[in-house]
Amino acid sequence: MIRQMKFIMCIVFLVSFVAYGKNDVRFELITPEKVYPDREFTIIFRLKNAEGQDFRAPEFKNCQVVKGPGVSRSSQYLMDRGVGGFFNYTDYTYILKTDQRKKIKIGSASVRVNGKLIKSASHDILLDRGVEQSSSDRITFSGIVPEKVEVGEAFKIVYVLKNARGENFNLPIVQDCEFLYGPEVSLNGGFSFWGLTPVETSYILVMRAKKIGIIKIPSATINVNGKVLKTKKMKVKILPESEKTREKKFNAAQRKYQSI
């Protein structure tokens, strides 16, 4: 009789366990309380204790989708009023970015469970403007040139894009210079699902000055998140050949003549 009671209690416990785990079906939206303009943030649509199909995200108004949806599945053991169970989760994760300055609204997503359509709640996220972006996080696009070079000397123009992915890099047309090489593109950093961006991307051009004077270098442009960024215009002072340079050229010519 005692064994029979234990067996019945075991069945009741298992039934409670399964019912608790399977009946608690939820579809939730998880967001940060505040986000910062022009910084990436993560939101998660979480389906709890069900197999979902036909997931549909809302239209992310005033937001750029950097990455997503990333789909992941996990389980967790929880106790509630003496009853324990494994709860399964399916997360649909997005990384977003916004340039808004007040608040943004994340609409409802939907997913189909056993033929029934269920929706998540919508939610407003506040934009925190009280904290300025540090210089290490700010998106910048700048140019670097030497202050002065000698006529006939090769020199580099380096354009550096920081903390963003760029598209459609446009070279400036530089007058009174011979184009030798470029652009050579180098990337320091990488991307991941969690929103890491390159530390910097460099575009390197090699030019040669053809005449003495001031060379004006127009702005270069690049597209970042649908916006065109421009560098400042730059100048390089082109000097006459120095005595040392002329001496090097003379010695080189003399060696060449002697080898003939």
Contacts in CASP RR format, 6 or more apart in sequence:
PFRMAT RR
TARGET T0000
AUTHOR 0000-0000-0000
METHOD contacts of the structure
MODEL  1
MIRQMKFIMCIVFLVSFVAYGKNDVRFELITPEKVYPDREFTIIFRLKNA
EGQDFRAPEFKNCQVVKGPGVSRSSQYLMDRGVGGFFNYTDYTYILKTDQ
RKKIKIGSASVRVNGKLIKSASHDILLDRGVEQSSSDRITFSGIVPEKVE
VGEAFKIVYVLKNARGENFNLPIVQDCEFLYGPEVSLNGGFSFWGLTPVE
TSYILVMRAKKIGIIKIPSATINVNGKVLKTKKMKVKILPESEKTREKKF
NAAQRKYQSI
13 83 0 8 1.000
16 83 0 8 1.000
17 83 0 8 1.000
17 84 0 8 1.000
17 85 0 8 1.000
20 80 0 8 1.000
20 83 0 8 1.000
20 84 0 8 1.000
20 85 0 8 1.000
21 49 0 8 1.000
21 85 0 8 1.000
21 86 0 8 1.000
21 87 0 8 1.000
22 49 0 8 1.000
23 49 0 8 1.000
24 48 0 8 1.000
24 49 0 8 1.000
24 87 0 8 1.000
25 47 0 8 1.000
25 48 0 8 1.000
25 49 0 8 1.000
25 50 0 8 1.000
25 113 0 8 1.000
25 118 0 8 1.000
26 46 0 8 1.000
26 47 0 8 1.000
26 48 0 8 1.000
26 49 0 8 1.000
27 45 0 8 1.000
27 46 0 8 1.000
27 47 0 8 1.000
27 48 0 8 1.000
27 109 0 8 1.000
27 111 0 8 1.000
27 118 0 8 1.000
27 119 0 8 1.000
27 120 0 8 1.000
28 45 0 8 1.000
28 46 0 8 1.000
28 48 0 8 1.000
28 120 0 8 1.000
28 121 0 8 1.000
29 43 0 8 1.000
29 44 0 8 1.000
29 45 0 8 1.000
29 46 0 8 1.000
29 106 0 8 1.000
29 107 0 8 1.000
29 108 0 8 1.000
29 109 0 8 1.000
29 120 0 8 1.000
29 121 0 8 1.000
29 122 0 8 1.000
29 123 0 8 1.000
30 43 0 8 1.000
30 44 0 8 1.000
30 45 0 8 1.000
30 46 0 8 1.000
31 41 0 8 1.000
31 43 0 8 1.000
31 44 0 8 1.000
31 106 0 8 1.000
31 123 0 8 1.000
31 125 0 8 1.000
32 41 0 8 1.000
32 42 0 8 1.000
32 43 0 8 1.000
32 125 0 8 1.000
33 125 0 8 1.000
33 126 0 8 1.000
34 125 0 8 1.000
34 126 0 8 1.000
34 127 0 8 1.000
34 128 0 8 1.000
35 41 0 8 1.000
35 98 0 8 1.000
35 104 0 8 1.000
35 125 0 8 1.000
35 126 0 8 1.000
35 127 0 8 1.000
35 128 0 8 1.000
36 127 0 8 1.000
36 128 0 8 1.000
36 129 0 8 1.000
36 131 0 8 1.000
36 133 0 8 1.000
37 98 0 8 1.000
37 99 0 8 1.000
37 100 0 8 1.000
37 101 0 8 1.000
37 127 0 8 1.000
37 129 0 8 1.000
37 133 0 8 1.000
38 97 0 8 1.000
38 98 0 8 1.000
38 99 0 8 1.000
38 133 0 8 1.000
38 139 0 8 1.000
39 97 0 8 1.000
39 133 0 8 1.000
39 137 0 8 1.000
40 66 0 8 1.000
40 95 0 8 1.000
40 96 0 8 1.000
40 97 0 8 1.000
40 195 0 8 1.000
40 197 0 8 1.000
41 95 0 8 1.000
41 96 0 8 1.000
41 97 0 8 1.000
41 125 0 8 1.000
42 93 0 8 1.000
42 94 0 8 1.000
42 95 0 8 1.000
42 96 0 8 1.000
42 194 0 8 1.000
43 93 0 8 1.000
43 94 0 8 1.000
43 96 0 8 1.000
43 106 0 8 1.000
44 91 0 8 1.000
44 92 0 8 1.000
44 93 0 8 1.000
44 94 0 8 1.000
45 55 0 8 1.000
45 57 0 8 1.000
45 69 0 8 1.000
45 91 0 8 1.000
45 92 0 8 1.000
45 93 0 8 1.000
45 109 0 8 1.000
45 111 0 8 1.000
45 120 0 8 1.000
46 89 0 8 1.000
46 90 0 8 1.000
46 91 0 8 1.000
46 92 0 8 1.000
47 89 0 8 1.000
47 90 0 8 1.000
47 91 0 8 1.000
47 92 0 8 1.000
47 111 0 8 1.000
47 113 0 8 1.000
48 87 0 8 1.000
48 88 0 8 1.000
48 89 0 8 1.000
49 87 0 8 1.000
49 88 0 8 1.000
50 88 0 8 1.000
50 90 0 8 1.000
50 113 0 8 1.000
50 114 0 8 1.000
51 90 0 8 1.000
51 113 0 8 1.000
52 90 0 8 1.000
52 111 0 8 1.000
52 112 0 8 1.000
52 113 0 8 1.000
53 111 0 8 1.000
53 112 0 8 1.000
53 113 0 8 1.000
53 115 0 8 1.000
54 110 0 8 1.000
54 111 0 8 1.000
54 112 0 8 1.000
55 69 0 8 1.000
55 92 0 8 1.000
55 109 0 8 1.000
55 110 0 8 1.000
55 111 0 8 1.000
56 109 0 8 1.000
56 110 0 8 1.000
56 111 0 8 1.000
57 69 0 8 1.000
57 92 0 8 1.000
57 94 0 8 1.000
57 109 0 8 1.000
58 106 0 8 1.000
58 107 0 8 1.000
58 108 0 8 1.000
58 109 0 8 1.000
58 122 0 8 1.000
59 107 0 8 1.000
60 94 0 8 1.000
60 96 0 8 1.000
60 106 0 8 1.000
61 104 0 8 1.000
61 105 0 8 1.000
62 98 0 8 1.000
62 99 0 8 1.000
62 100 0 8 1.000
62 104 0 8 1.000
63 96 0 8 1.000
63 97 0 8 1.000
63 98 0 8 1.000
63 104 0 8 1.000
64 96 0 8 1.000
64 97 0 8 1.000
64 98 0 8 1.000
64 225 0 8 1.000
65 94 0 8 1.000
65 95 0 8 1.000
65 96 0 8 1.000
66 95 0 8 1.000
66 96 0 8 1.000
66 97 0 8 1.000
66 195 0 8 1.000
67 94 0 8 1.000
67 95 0 8 1.000
67 193 0 8 1.000
67 195 0 8 1.000
68 93 0 8 1.000
68 94 0 8 1.000
68 95 0 8 1.000
68 193 0 8 1.000
69 92 0 8 1.000
69 93 0 8 1.000
69 94 0 8 1.000
70 91 0 8 1.000
70 92 0 8 1.000
70 93 0 8 1.000
70 94 0 8 1.000
70 193 0 8 1.000
71 90 0 8 1.000
71 91 0 8 1.000
71 92 0 8 1.000
71 93 0 8 1.000
72 90 0 8 1.000
72 91 0 8 1.000
72 93 0 8 1.000
73 88 0 8 1.000
73 89 0 8 1.000
73 90 0 8 1.000
73 91 0 8 1.000
74 88 0 8 1.000
74 89 0 8 1.000
74 91 0 8 1.000
75 86 0 8 1.000
75 87 0 8 1.000
75 88 0 8 1.000
75 89 0 8 1.000
76 86 0 8 1.000
76 87 0 8 1.000
76 89 0 8 1.000
77 84 0 8 1.000
77 85 0 8 1.000
77 86 0 8 1.000
77 87 0 8 1.000
78 84 0 8 1.000
78 85 0 8 1.000
78 87 0 8 1.000
79 85 0 8 1.000
92 109 0 8 1.000
93 193 0 8 1.000
95 193 0 8 1.000
95 194 0 8 1.000
95 195 0 8 1.000
97 225 0 8 1.000
98 104 0 8 1.000
98 127 0 8 1.000
100 127 0 8 1.000
101 127 0 8 1.000
101 129 0 8 1.000
102 127 0 8 1.000
103 124 0 8 1.000
103 125 0 8 1.000
103 126 0 8 1.000
103 127 0 8 1.000
104 124 0 8 1.000
104 125 0 8 1.000
104 127 0 8 1.000
105 122 0 8 1.000
105 123 0 8 1.000
105 124 0 8 1.000
105 125 0 8 1.000
106 122 0 8 1.000
106 123 0 8 1.000
106 124 0 8 1.000
106 125 0 8 1.000
107 120 0 8 1.000
107 122 0 8 1.000
107 123 0 8 1.000
108 119 0 8 1.000
108 120 0 8 1.000
108 121 0 8 1.000
108 122 0 8 1.000
109 119 0 8 1.000
109 120 0 8 1.000
110 117 0 8 1.000
110 118 0 8 1.000
110 119 0 8 1.000
110 120 0 8 1.000
111 117 0 8 1.000
111 118 0 8 1.000
112 118 0 8 1.000
136 163 0 8 1.000
137 163 0 8 1.000
138 162 0 8 1.000
138 163 0 8 1.000
139 161 0 8 1.000
139 162 0 8 1.000
139 163 0 8 1.000
139 164 0 8 1.000
139 224 0 8 1.000
139 229 0 8 1.000
140 160 0 8 1.000
140 161 0 8 1.000
140 162 0 8 1.000
140 163 0 8 1.000
141 159 0 8 1.000
141 160 0 8 1.000
141 161 0 8 1.000
141 162 0 8 1.000
141 220 0 8 1.000
141 222 0 8 1.000
141 224 0 8 1.000
141 229 0 8 1.000
141 230 0 8 1.000
141 231 0 8 1.000
142 159 0 8 1.000
142 160 0 8 1.000
142 231 0 8 1.000
142 232 0 8 1.000
143 157 0 8 1.000
143 158 0 8 1.000
143 159 0 8 1.000
143 160 0 8 1.000
143 220 0 8 1.000
143 231 0 8 1.000
143 232 0 8 1.000
143 234 0 8 1.000
144 157 0 8 1.000
144 158 0 8 1.000
144 159 0 8 1.000
144 160 0 8 1.000
145 155 0 8 1.000
145 156 0 8 1.000
145 157 0 8 1.000
145 158 0 8 1.000
145 217 0 8 1.000
145 234 0 8 1.000
145 235 0 8 1.000
145 236 0 8 1.000
146 155 0 8 1.000
146 156 0 8 1.000
146 236 0 8 1.000
147 236 0 8 1.000
147 237 0 8 1.000
148 236 0 8 1.000
148 237 0 8 1.000
148 238 0 8 1.000
148 239 0 8 1.000
149 155 0 8 1.000
149 209 0 8 1.000
149 236 0 8 1.000
149 237 0 8 1.000
149 238 0 8 1.000
149 239 0 8 1.000
150 209 0 8 1.000
150 238 0 8 1.000
150 239 0 8 1.000
150 240 0 8 1.000
150 241 0 8 1.000
150 242 0 8 1.000
150 245 0 8 1.000
151 209 0 8 1.000
151 210 0 8 1.000
151 211 0 8 1.000
151 212 0 8 1.000
151 238 0 8 1.000
151 239 0 8 1.000
151 240 0 8 1.000
151 241 0 8 1.000
152 208 0 8 1.000
152 209 0 8 1.000
152 210 0 8 1.000
152 241 0 8 1.000
153 208 0 8 1.000
153 209 0 8 1.000
153 245 0 8 1.000
154 180 0 8 1.000
154 206 0 8 1.000
154 207 0 8 1.000
154 208 0 8 1.000
155 206 0 8 1.000
155 207 0 8 1.000
155 208 0 8 1.000
155 209 0 8 1.000
155 236 0 8 1.000
156 204 0 8 1.000
156 205 0 8 1.000
156 206 0 8 1.000
156 207 0 8 1.000
157 174 0 8 1.000
157 204 0 8 1.000
157 205 0 8 1.000
157 207 0 8 1.000
157 217 0 8 1.000
157 234 0 8 1.000
158 202 0 8 1.000
158 203 0 8 1.000
158 204 0 8 1.000
158 205 0 8 1.000
159 169 0 8 1.000
159 183 0 8 1.000
159 202 0 8 1.000
159 203 0 8 1.000
159 204 0 8 1.000
159 205 0 8 1.000
159 220 0 8 1.000
159 222 0 8 1.000
159 231 0 8 1.000
160 200 0 8 1.000
160 201 0 8 1.000
160 202 0 8 1.000
160 203 0 8 1.000
161 200 0 8 1.000
161 201 0 8 1.000
161 202 0 8 1.000
161 203 0 8 1.000
161 222 0 8 1.000
161 224 0 8 1.000
161 229 0 8 1.000
162 199 0 8 1.000
162 200 0 8 1.000
162 201 0 8 1.000
163 197 0 8 1.000
163 198 0 8 1.000
163 199 0 8 1.000
163 200 0 8 1.000
164 197 0 8 1.000
164 198 0 8 1.000
164 224 0 8 1.000
164 225 0 8 1.000
165 191 0 8 1.000
165 197 0 8 1.000
165 198 0 8 1.000
165 224 0 8 1.000
166 201 0 8 1.000
166 222 0 8 1.000
166 223 0 8 1.000
166 224 0 8 1.000
167 222 0 8 1.000
167 223 0 8 1.000
167 224 0 8 1.000
168 221 0 8 1.000
168 222 0 8 1.000
168 223 0 8 1.000
169 183 0 8 1.000
169 203 0 8 1.000
169 220 0 8 1.000
169 221 0 8 1.000
169 222 0 8 1.000
170 220 0 8 1.000
170 221 0 8 1.000
170 222 0 8 1.000
171 183 0 8 1.000
171 205 0 8 1.000
171 220 0 8 1.000
172 217 0 8 1.000
172 218 0 8 1.000
172 219 0 8 1.000
172 220 0 8 1.000
173 218 0 8 1.000
174 207 0 8 1.000
174 215 0 8 1.000
174 216 0 8 1.000
174 217 0 8 1.000
174 218 0 8 1.000
175 215 0 8 1.000
175 216 0 8 1.000
176 209 0 8 1.000
176 210 0 8 1.000
176 211 0 8 1.000
176 215 0 8 1.000
176 238 0 8 1.000
177 207 0 8 1.000
177 208 0 8 1.000
177 209 0 8 1.000
177 210 0 8 1.000
177 215 0 8 1.000
178 207 0 8 1.000
178 208 0 8 1.000
178 210 0 8 1.000
179 205 0 8 1.000
179 207 0 8 1.000
180 206 0 8 1.000
180 207 0 8 1.000
180 208 0 8 1.000
181 205 0 8 1.000
181 206 0 8 1.000
182 204 0 8 1.000
182 205 0 8 1.000
182 206 0 8 1.000
183 203 0 8 1.000
183 204 0 8 1.000
183 205 0 8 1.000
184 203 0 8 1.000
184 204 0 8 1.000
185 201 0 8 1.000
185 202 0 8 1.000
185 203 0 8 1.000
185 204 0 8 1.000
186 201 0 8 1.000
186 202 0 8 1.000
186 204 0 8 1.000
187 198 0 8 1.000
187 201 0 8 1.000
188 198 0 8 1.000
188 199 0 8 1.000
188 200 0 8 1.000
188 201 0 8 1.000
188 202 0 8 1.000
189 196 0 8 1.000
189 198 0 8 1.000
189 199 0 8 1.000
189 200 0 8 1.000
190 196 0 8 1.000
190 197 0 8 1.000
190 198 0 8 1.000
191 197 0 8 1.000
191 198 0 8 1.000
203 220 0 8 1.000
209 215 0 8 1.000
209 236 0 8 1.000
209 238 0 8 1.000
211 238 0 8 1.000
212 238 0 8 1.000
212 239 0 8 1.000
212 240 0 8 1.000
213 237 0 8 1.000
213 238 0 8 1.000
214 235 0 8 1.000
214 236 0 8 1.000
214 237 0 8 1.000
214 238 0 8 1.000
215 235 0 8 1.000
215 236 0 8 1.000
215 237 0 8 1.000
215 238 0 8 1.000
216 233 0 8 1.000
216 234 0 8 1.000
216 235 0 8 1.000
217 233 0 8 1.000
217 234 0 8 1.000
217 235 0 8 1.000
217 236 0 8 1.000
218 233 0 8 1.000
219 230 0 8 1.000
219 231 0 8 1.000
219 232 0 8 1.000
219 233 0 8 1.000
220 230 0 8 1.000
220 231 0 8 1.000
221 228 0 8 1.000
221 229 0 8 1.000
221 230 0 8 1.000
221 231 0 8 1.000
222 228 0 8 1.000
222 229 0 8 1.000
223 229 0 8 1.000
241 249 0 8 1.000
END
